[in-house]
Amino acid sequence: MPSAPPVPQTPPWDVHRLPRAEGRAFLVTGGNAGIGYFVAEQLAGTGATVVLGSRDGAKAGAAIASIVSRVPGADVRHVPLDLADHASLGASVDALGLDRLDAVVHNAGVALDHPPRRETRDGHELMFATNHLGHFALTHHLAPLLAATPGSRIVTTGSFAAKSERLDPDDLQSTHDYRPKRAYARSKLAQMLFALELDRRLRAVGSTTLSVLVHPGGALDSLTPSRPPFHVRTTGTRLSRLPLRLVVQGKDSAAWPAVRAVLDPGVRGGRMLAPRAFGLRGAPRTEPLWNHLTDTPTAARLWAASCDLTSTDPTFSSGTGARRRRGTAR
């Protein structure tokens, strides 16, 4: 009896040797600074088209200039994107000028350190509105582009801060007993629950789009390489912070889980990628889901509440992609 052909082996993932991605298009929210900048820079190095979603055109322009200076010939663009203004997100997606999208990295976020509690003009708590609801609504508007692209990916960036928090479905917007750090952690936990609930819904309809969860671990500016003008690290700062590399890392390394989630053909939906060493630093790997991330009833309640608060419902089907393609002449 003839033997079965050998199963192809996927080579180990190498953060320094990324696969080529010419002809593909990626959107990175908050790609003008911090971890998002390094996600965009690394993806640009693969030959893909990378779009920075950012409120600030000047900062996005500086980020694009920095990327192009390090990646000659990089195709990097900017689209105005304000995740706190949910009514504007449809126009932002139209401004992409694309008829397909291979991946979106939900990276942008806002963190407030001190009271008072702040609200958007729609009356939503600012961190919850930006970090979770904004990405939820953006996914709704991107669904036709993603559905039109077989194997597309929605990569959602969580946070280690969410590991010790629990969501209160009856007070999602921290109306009672507002504490900024807790409200931030809960907004990131909401993002993470959204990513996993989205995966369940994608699988239920047989979509080829993947929803992948990542968290960057511990990332410090002082360990991050300089990218003037928006980040400059002095030699003295670098040397004084070197011992911290045993525990945490720079934002360039913190970008690795998201970049792998976008590019690695072996990545599966509903998984979480995180730094290898205690979830804080190192090369990205698949990490078991934290126990409270498997709370499907809370995730379902969060989804329903998010639909009500944003008047959107991220739905994927073969028909949505076909409608957008017919209606786009570019």
C-alpha positions, 0 to 999 in steps of 0.5 A: 500500500503506498505511503501517504505524502508527507505533511508540509511543515510550517517553518518556525515563525521568525519576527525578523524574517517576515513573509512577503505580502505584495498586493495585500492591504492592511489597516492599522488604527492608531498607526501613527504612534506607539505600538501601532507605529511599529506594527505599521512599519513592520507590515510596510516592510513586507511590500503590502499597502499599509493604511494608518487610521488616525485623527491627527493628519500631521502626526500620521504624516510624520509617521509615514515619513519615518516609515518611508525613510526606513523602508524605501518604496513603502506604500503607506497612506493615511485615512482620517479616523476618529473612533470616538465619533461613531457616526463618522466611521462609515465615511472613513471606510469609504475614504480608504478607496479599497475594494478589498482589505486583507486585515485590520489591526484594532490597535488605537486606544485612549487611556486616562489617568485621572478623574473626572469621567469624560464622555463623547458627544454621543454621551458615552464614556470616552475610553469605552467609546473609543477602545471598544465601541469604536472598533466594534462599529468600525468592524461593522463598516469594514465587513463588506471589504473583509468579506470580499477578501478570502482569508481576511483577518480582524486582529484585536489588541487587548491588554495585560491590564484586563487579566485582573478585571471583570466586566460589569454588564450592568455598568459597562460605561463606569457610570458608578464608582468611576476609577480611570485605571479600572475603566481602561482595563475594562474597556480593553477586556470588552475588546478582548471579549468582542474579538472572541465573540466575533470569532464564534459568529464568523465560524457560525456563518462559515466565513473565511475571515478570522478574528484573532486576539493579541496582547502586547505584553509589557512595553516601555518607551524607554526600551523603544528605539528612536523614531524622531520626531515623535519618539526620541530615546537618549543613550543615557535613558537606554543604558539606565533601562537595560535591566528592565529588558529582563522583564518587559520590552520596547514597543517595537517588540510589543508589535510582534504579536499583531504582526504575526496575527496578520501574516502567519498562515498558521494562525487560527481564529479565536486564539490569543497571541502574546509574548513568550516570556510570562506574557510580558516579553519575547517572541509571540506565541499562542497563549491559553485564553484566560478563564474569564475570556471564555465567559460566553454569556457575558460576551453575548450580552456585551455584543447586544449592548454594543449593537444598541449603543452604536446602532451597528451590528458587524455581520459577515456574509457572502452577500455583503462583500458582493454589494460593496464590490459592485458599488465601488468603481475605483 
